[in-house]
């Protein structure tokens, strides 16, 4: 069976393992520290008392007297038990470390530290020796007149107590580790419950494609923020899908009219050719002109639909753009399209951050709209306002009716007066989209001379 890698395991499993490991490390560290501190404290007390015994024994004349004195001291200071832990031995050694007398046990080895004390090279010595198979801790102090006194005390019971304590702490540690694993599992389950709800909601959306679904948000922690972000994402997707559906429906409605007209005119030409009955030259010329106008309108409509649908995915990089350059380029293009209208352009440098191509397309659409509504010989005025910064375009046409003013930037909206003029109803919608993508605003109003006035305002490049 192939082993799962750590990253391939479920988040709950990994979180459970990490919490359990952290708690287990804490339990083991705490119990280990408790055992070592207890051990150090017990040995410190044991050795301090042993050192006192050695100093008392140094005042005796021989080992037997010293041992008797120590037993009397023990009786005056009753301990927890008078068993083997109280077994002691006293040995006198000369300056060379050789035994000159022992009481309480057979002669026992003189350790390295005891030899230093006997030779007068140290004031206190400590050794651990085995006497009769048991472990003894030995303290040595100098004897008056030379040599040293060694007092050995059995430490087997102390070590047994420490071993028993270690066993109990180990058992408690194992129970603690098991409890840590259970606690880690419970914590992981509780902590990941909102994530599980989010996962179920995401799976439901993927399965049903129902973007109105969401999850309930409780609290203000990171998971609640994640749930809020998920709900906001669903709302944005739902809005985008609704706009896309509406765009397709509106586009289908708008495309139906020019396509029907094209089809009727083409069928008329085919029918006339099939009947071997040529159309009168003036009718044929008028029909071909209608086909040309309808094909141009259809091409314009399709192009604007493409611009509108792909505007939010514009690959053009953002850079510092001078609005004077944008207006100048757009004005040159519109003059070629509308020679019957005069264009008065006032340029002033005003830099913004944006996409030059998209900005030029938006300004060109506004200029085209102004030229369409201006009478022959009329003047379209365009200027850069560097203090805002903005581009303002005004014409000498009939202006925008109050009832139409709130709707001029809606897709496919065409005022009553505009139905007889060419256009798709998408040009100003593209303008609003481009300006909005650049963080700006576009406003429509009435010019001083009574025509329409459009203002495209943008944040300055340094904002």
Helices and strands as residue ranges (DSSP letters): G 6-8, H 11-57, H 63-76, G 84-86, E 88-93, E 99-103, H 112-118, E 124-131, E 134-142, E 148-154, H 156-191, H 193-208, H 222-274, H 281-310, G 311-313, E 319-322, H 323-337, E 342-346, E 351-354, H 356-373, E 379-385, E 390-394, H 402-405, G 416-418, H 427-437, E 441-446, E 452-457
